[in-house]
Each structure stands twice: as C-alpha cells, then as structure tokens.
Amino acid sequence: MAQIFDPLPSSSTNPILCCYVNATSRIQVARITNVSNWYFERVVFPGQRLVFEALPEAQLEIHCGMMASAILSDTIPCDRLCIQEELSAPFDLTEATERSNEGTDSDSGRTTAPATAAP
C-alpha cells in the first residue's frame, strides 16, 4: 500500500499496515516523528479510522486539544496497531466500506442497515 503524500523512505524494509481509530469526540492529530527521513501527520476526526503504512519501530503520537493548542495525549507503538497479520485474504477496504454503506453483506447474503454517522 503506497502513501501518496508521505511515502516511507526508499531504504525502508518490512513496512506494516496499521489502523488507528479516534474513539473520542474531539479532533486529534496523529503524528510519527521517530523515523529518520520521514514525517507523518494526519488530522483524525471523531470516529474516523486512519489506515497507514509505517515501520514496526515507529511510534504514533496522538495530540489533542482546544483551538490553537495541542497536547500529546498518547504514544502508541505502531506494531500494536498492525492489521496486516490479522487478514487471511486480500482485503479491499474501499469495497468493504461500500458494501457496508449499501446495506448488503455479500459474505452471508443478508441485508444489513446502512452505516450512518452519529450526530
């Protein structure tokens, strides 16, 4: 999985696929600063899932705060956010999201309620 804006350094080996979910009601900033020659920073909205590639030794910093201030609230080792090993078959996140939003679960043939955003 290639990142469009901030690709890992070309000398990187064994990248892992990671997932972080903002389970709070506040906007957060997710940042990785401990990998040389690479800087990763994304805004993560409440309830949003952030899927990204990183090196196993990377540390994801979660910053939150009010207005113009940001406070480091957590640091998570990226190897704890790894989702790649949990997948037994190729997984298309876009396809799964579209199925969920359409209300069809093609694996079981059931119709499910479409996903809705909480107010």
C-alpha positions as CSV (number, residue, x, y, z in Angstrom):
1,M,0.0,0.0,0.0
2,A,1.7,3.2,-1.1
3,Q,1.1,6.5,0.5
4,I,0.6,9.3,-1.9
5,F,1.8,12.3,0.1
6,D,4.4,10.9,2.6
7,P,5.9,7.7,1.3
8,L,8.2,5.8,3.6
9,P,11.9,6.3,2.9
10,S,13.0,4.1,0.0
11,S,15.5,2.4,2.3
12,S,12.7,1.1,4.5
13,T,12.2,-2.6,4.8
14,N,9.3,-4.6,6.2
15,P,6.6,-1.9,6.4
16,I,3.4,-2.8,8.3
17,L,-0.2,-1.9,7.7
18,C,-1.6,-0.1,10.7
19,C,-5.0,1.2,11.8
20,Y,-5.9,3.8,14.4
21,V,-9.4,4.8,15.4
22,N,-10.3,8.1,17.0
23,A,-12.8,6.9,19.6
24,T,-13.1,10.3,21.2
25,S,-15.5,13.2,20.5
26,R,-12.6,15.5,19.7
27,I,-10.4,16.1,16.6
28,Q,-6.9,14.6,17.0
29,V,-3.7,14.9,15.2
30,A,-1.8,11.7,14.6
31,R,2.0,12.1,14.1
32,I,5.0,9.9,13.6
33,T,8.3,11.7,14.2
34,N,10.8,9.0,15.3
35,V,11.6,7.6,11.8
36,S,14.5,9.3,10.2
37,N,13.9,11.0,6.8
38,W,10.2,10.6,7.2
39,Y,7.5,12.8,8.8
40,F,3.8,11.6,9.0
41,E,1.0,13.8,10.3
42,R,-2.8,13.5,9.8
43,V,-5.9,15.0,11.3
44,V,-8.2,12.3,12.6
45,F,-11.9,13.3,13.1
46,P,-14.1,11.7,15.8
47,G,-15.0,8.2,14.9
48,Q,-12.6,8.2,11.9
49,R,-10.4,5.2,11.1
50,L,-6.9,6.0,9.9
51,V,-5.2,3.3,7.9
52,F,-1.5,3.9,7.1
53,E,1.9,2.2,6.4
54,A,4.7,2.5,8.9
55,L,7.8,0.8,10.1
56,P,7.4,-1.6,13.1
57,E,9.6,0.6,15.3
58,A,7.5,3.8,14.6
59,Q,5.7,5.5,17.4
60,L,2.3,7.1,16.7
61,E,1.8,10.2,18.8
62,I,-1.8,11.3,19.4
63,H,-2.2,15.0,20.0
64,C,-5.5,16.6,21.1
65,G,-6.5,20.0,22.5
66,M,-8.6,23.0,22.1
67,M,-8.3,25.7,19.4
68,A,-4.7,26.6,18.8
69,S,-3.1,24.3,21.4
70,A,-2.2,20.7,21.1
71,I,-1.3,18.3,23.9
72,L,0.4,15.0,23.5
73,S,-2.1,12.6,25.0
74,D,-0.8,9.2,23.9
75,T,2.1,7.4,22.2
76,I,1.3,4.1,20.7
77,P,3.9,1.7,19.1
78,C,2.9,1.1,15.5
79,D,3.5,-2.7,15.9
80,R,0.5,-2.7,18.3
81,L,-1.7,-1.1,15.6
82,C,-0.7,-3.7,12.9
83,I,-3.7,-5.1,11.0
84,Q,-1.8,-6.9,8.2
85,E,-1.2,-10.2,10.1
86,E,-4.9,-10.4,11.0
87,L,-6.0,-10.6,7.4
88,S,-6.1,-14.1,5.9
89,A,-7.1,-13.0,2.4
90,P,-6.5,-9.8,0.4
91,F,-8.8,-7.1,1.8
92,D,-10.2,-4.2,-0.1
93,L,-11.1,-1.5,2.5
94,T,-13.0,0.5,-0.2
95,E,-15.1,-2.4,-1.3
96,A,-15.9,-3.4,2.3
97,T,-17.0,0.2,3.1
98,E,-19.1,0.4,0.0
99,R,-20.8,-2.9,0.9
100,S,-21.5,-1.6,4.4
101,N,-22.9,1.6,3.2
102,E,-25.2,-0.1,0.6
103,G,-26.6,-2.3,3.3
104,T,-25.5,-5.7,1.7
105,D,-23.3,-8.2,3.4
106,S,-22.2,-10.3,0.4
107,D,-20.5,-12.9,2.6
108,S,-23.7,-14.0,4.2
109,G,-26.3,-12.8,1.7
110,R,-28.0,-10.8,4.4
111,T,-29.3,-7.3,4.1
112,T,-28.0,-5.0,6.8
113,A,-28.8,-1.5,7.8
114,P,-26.7,1.1,6.0
115,A,-24.0,2.8,8.1
116,T,-24.9,6.2,9.4
117,A,-22.9,8.9,11.0
118,A,-23.7,9.8,14.6
119,P,-24.7,13.4,15.2
